[in-house]
Amino acid sequence: MTTHLLQIVLGPVQEFIAQARRTRDLWYGSHLLSEVSRAAARSLAQTPGVSLIFPALDVNIPEDKAELAPCPAPFRNTGGEKTPPLAVANIILAEITGADDAAVRALAESARSDVQLYWKEGLAGRVRESCANLLASGIGPVWNEQIDTFLEFAAAWTEVNEQTEGYKGARDRLAEAIAARKNLRDFEPWQHDRVGAPKSSLDGARVSVLKEKEERPPGLVRKYRLGENEQLDAVGLVKRAGGETDESGQSNDLQFVPIVNVALASWMQKAEQTHGVQFRAVEAALRKDFPGWPRVTRGIACGRGLFGFDASVFLRSRWWPECKELRIWEPSALHNEKNETKRQVLEAQWRKDVENWCLSVVGPKRAGSAPPLILDLMSEPYPYVACLAADGDGMGSAIDGLKTAEEHRKFSRELARFAQEARKIVESEKCLGSLVYSGGDDVLAFLPVATALRCADALRKAFEEIMANALPAAAQKPTLSVGIGVGHVMESMSDLLDLGRRAEKLAKGGHLKNELRRNALAVIVDKRSGGTREWRRQWLKNSGQENPVQRLLADQKLLDDRLSSRKVYQIADIVRRLPAPAGGAGDASDGFARVLLAEVGRTLARTDSGAGGLALTDVGLDELETASDYAAKRSRVLDWVNRMLIARTFAESGPKVRAGRTDVEAAA
C-alpha cells in the first residue's frame, strides 16, 4: 500500500511573537500560532488514512481528540477544572496511507483552507466584532487584506519507498523541499491603504485600523490598555484583544499576568508570609478606592491568589504614570479644560492626590508614624525581571536517528510531556513564573530574578529525564541550553525578549570550540546603572567545571556572609589598571602574571567590615594559580568578576524584611 509523508510549516514565528508592547500581546501571539497549528493538525487528523506524527495525536483516542479541538482561550474547561491546552508547534508531520499524489495535494490544500478560515473567522473575526467601536470607519478592505495576507503556509509531501530510502530518507527529502520553499518569498504590494494614517506601534509594517484617539471609547481603551498614542493594525489588535471566553467581552480570566507582578512575585510572597495583614490591606484599599486599577485573575502561583491587582502599586515610580494612563481619579474638569495653565494646575493636584493615597496605604510613612505599612515593614521590591529562554541541543541529530514513524511518534509524545512539565515547573509556587510558550524543546518564560536560577536547573533536569525515555538507549541524548536575561521591569517587552534570546544564544556557545558548545547556562544582566555583564558555563562537569546554578548560589551565600562587593570591585579595578596581554609569552607578561596573582590574593586576604580574610580557594579562584600565563590568569579573573557581580544581582533580588520590625509590631 502506498504511503506518503506530508509536512506543513506555518509562520511567522519568532519575529511575530516578539512584536509586543503588553504582556497580553506576547502571550496571545504565541497562543495564536499554536491555535492555527492545531487547526492544521485537526484538518489532517479528521481524514481517514491520515496518522499524525508531530504532534502525536490520534482522533480515535478521546484525550487526543479533545486536544485537537479549538481553544482560543488559555484554558479548557474539563469537568469544571481549567487546564491549559497542549501547545502545538508550527511544524506538522503526518503519515498518509492509501492515497496517490493528487489526493495528498488536495489534503494539503484543504488544510490550508481550514487554517485560513479558522484564523479569519474563528480568531480574527471575533475580535473585529468585539472591537467594532475601536475601528475606523470604512476599515473593511484594509482589515481583510491585513488578515488575509498574514499567515505563511508551506507544505511538501513525498512517497515513502521502503525498499530504498525508507522513512528517514523520505523525511530528509521533505526537509530539503520545505527549506527550498521557505527561501522563496511572496512580495505583493498593498491594494488597500489609509492614506495619511499612522503605522502600527508594534512593528511599523502595517497601517493602523484604529480610530483617532479622541474617538476611542474610554471603556475599551482601559480594557485593552491602549496607550494615548498607540496604534494597532488588524493583526496587532487580534493579539491585544483575542481570546475572549464569552461574547460578553469579559477577558479577566485571559489576562496574562502583568510583567510587574511576575517581577515582584517572590517579594509579594514574602510580604504575605511575614506581614499578611498589611499586605492584604493594600489589596482591599485598591478594591475600595481604585475601581479602575487593573485586576489579575489568572489562576497561577504568581496570579490572583498572590495579589489580585497590578503590582505596580508597590513601585513608587509607577504610581502616577499608571494612574495617568488609566485616568484613575482624573478630575472631570481636566478633560474639557482648554487653558494650558489651568490644565497644569488640575493635573498637579491630581498627581498629589494619587501619591498621598498611595503613601497612606502602601507607605512608607514618616518616621515614627504608626501603625506601619507594608513598605515600612519590607524592603522596596527589586524592580528587575528575568526572561528565560531554553532550547534543546542536538535535536536535529536525535530526529535524524529515528528510523520509523512509530519511533518519531514516541519522541513527539515525550516532547509534549516536557512542554507540560515545563509549565508546571515555571508556574509553580517555588518558581512563581509565567510561561509564555512551551512547545517541544522550546521554552520562553518570565520569572522573578530570585527564582530564575533554580527554575533553569529544574527545567534542565526534567528535559534530561524525559529525553532518556524518548530515545533508544544507545542514542546520543539531546541536552538543554538555558539563557537568563535580567532587565528592568519597565524596559520594553522587545528589549526583555532580546535579552533572553541573547542569553540563549550565548548558552549555545556558537563562538566556542565544538566540545564547549551547548548544554550550558548563560546569564546576561543589563542594569540601568552598571552596564551589561555576561557569564556562561556548561551544566555538567567538563574540564573541571561544575553545575553553574550551584556555583552561583554558593557565590550568593559568599557575598551575603563573607565577601563584600567592594572587594569584587577592587579586584576589577586591579585588572583594569594592568595592561591587556600582548599576545605572546615573555618576561613582561610573566611579570604581570605575578603582579595580578599577588594583588588579587592581597585584596582577598585583607579584612573588611569586620569579616576575616579570604583565600583564592574560598571564593572559587583556585584555578588562578594553575593558569598557564598572564592572558589565562587575566581571563579567569575577569570571568570571576562577572560571575560575582551577576551573583550579586541574584542576591539583591531576594525579598527582605526591614530590620527592627517584628510581627507583633506589624499587628499593632
C-alpha positions, 0 to 999 in steps of 0.5 A: 500500500502506498504511503506518503509523508506530508509536512506543513510549516506555518509562520511567522514565528519568532519575529511575530511573537516578539512584536509586543508592547503588553504582556497580553500581546506576547502571550496571545501571539504565541497562543495564536500560532499554536491555535492555527497549528492545531487547526492544521493538525485537526484538518489532517487528523479528521481524514481517514488514512491520515496518522499524525506524527508531530504532534502525536495525536490520534482522533480515535483516542478521546484525550487526543481528540479533545486536544485537537479541538479549538481553544482560543482561550488559555484554558479548557474547561474539563469537568469544571477544572481549567487546564491549559491546552497542549501547545502545538508547534508550527511544524506538522508531520503526518503519515498518509496511507492509501492515497496517490499524489493528487489526493495528498495535494488536495489534503494539503490544500484543504488544510490550508483552507481550514487554517485560513478560515479558522484564523479569519473567522474563528480568531480574527473575526471575533475580535473585529466584532468585539472591537467594532467601536475601536475601528475606523470607519470604512476599515473593511478592505484594509482589515481583510487584506491585513488578515488575509495576507498574514499567515505563511503556509508551506507544505511538501509531501513525498512517497515513502519507498521502503525498499530504498530510502525508507522513512528517514530518507523520505523525511530528509527529502521533505526537509530539503523541499520545505527549506527550498520553499521557505527561501522563496518569498511572496512580495505583493504590494498593498491594494488597500491603504489609509492614506495619511494614517499612522503605522502600527506601534508594534512593528511599523509594517502595517497601517493602523485600523484604529480610530483617532484617539479622541474617538476611542471609547474610554471603556475599551481603551482601559480594557485593552490598555491602549496607550494615548498614542498607540496604534494597532493594525488588524493583526496587532489588535487580534493579539491585544484583544483575542481570546475572549471566553464569552461574547460578553467581552469579559477577558479577566480570566485571559489576562496574562499576568502583568510583567510587574507582578511576575517581577515582584512575585517572590517579594509579594510572597514574602510580604504575605508570609511575614506581614499578611495583614498589611499586605492584604490591606493594600489589596482591599484599599485598591478594591475600595478606592481604585475601581479602575486599577487593573485586576489579575485573575489568572489562576497561577502561583504568581496570579490572583491568589498572590495579589489580585491587582497590578503590582505596580502599586508597590513601585513608587515610580509607577504610581502616577504614570499608571494612574495617568494612563488609566485616568484613575481619579482624573478630575472631570474638569481636566478633560474639557479644560482648554487653558494650558495653565489651568490644565497644569494646575488640575493635573498637579493636584491630581498627581498629589492626590494619587501619591498621598493615597498611595503613601497612606496605604502602601507607605512608607510613612514618616518616621515614627508614624504608626501603625506601619505599612507594608513598605515600612515593614519590607524592603522596596521590591527589586524592580528587575525581571528575568526572561528565560529562554531554553532550547534543546541541543542536538535535536536535529541529530536525535530526529535524524536517528529515528528510523520509523514513524512509530519511533518519531511518534514516541519522541513527539509524545515525550516532547509534549510531556516536557512542554507540560512539565515545563509549565508546571515547573515555571508556574509553580509556587517555588518558581512563581513564573509565567510561561509564555510558550512551551512547545517541544524543546522550546521554552520562553518564560518570565520569572522573578530574578530570585527564582530564575536560577533554580527554575533553569536547573529544574527545567534542565533536569526534567528535559534530561529525564524525559529525553532518556525515555524518548530515545533508544538507549544507545542514542546520543541524548539531546541536552538543554541550553538555558539563557537568563536575561535580567532587565528592568521591569519597565524596559520594553517587552522587545528589549526583555525578549532580546535579552533572553534570546541573547542569553540563549544564544550565548548558552549555545556557545556558537563562538566556542570550540565544538566540545564547549558548545551547548548544554550550558547556562548563560546569564546576561544582566543589563542594569540601568546603572552598571552596564551589561555583564555576561557569564556562561558555563556548561551544566555538567562537569567538563574540564573541571567545571561544575553545575553553574546554578550551584556555583552561583548560589554558593557565590550568593551565600559568599557575598551575603556572609563573607565577601563584600562587593567592594572587594569584587570591585577592587579586584576589577579595578586591579585588572583594569589598571594592568595592561591587556596581554600582548599576545605572546609569552615573555618576561613582561607578561610573566611579570604581570602574571605575578603582579595580578596573582599577588594583588588579587590574593592581597585584596582577598586576604585583607579584612573588611567590615569586620569579616576575616580574610579570604583565600583564592580557594574560598571564593572559587579562584583556585584555578588562578594559580594553575593558569598557564600565563598572564592572558589565562590568569587575566581571563579567569579573573575577569570571568570571576568578576562577572560571575560575582557581580551577576551573583550579586544581582541574584542576591539583591533580588531576594525579598527582605524584611526591614530590620527592627520590625517584628510581627507583633509590631506589624499587628499593632 
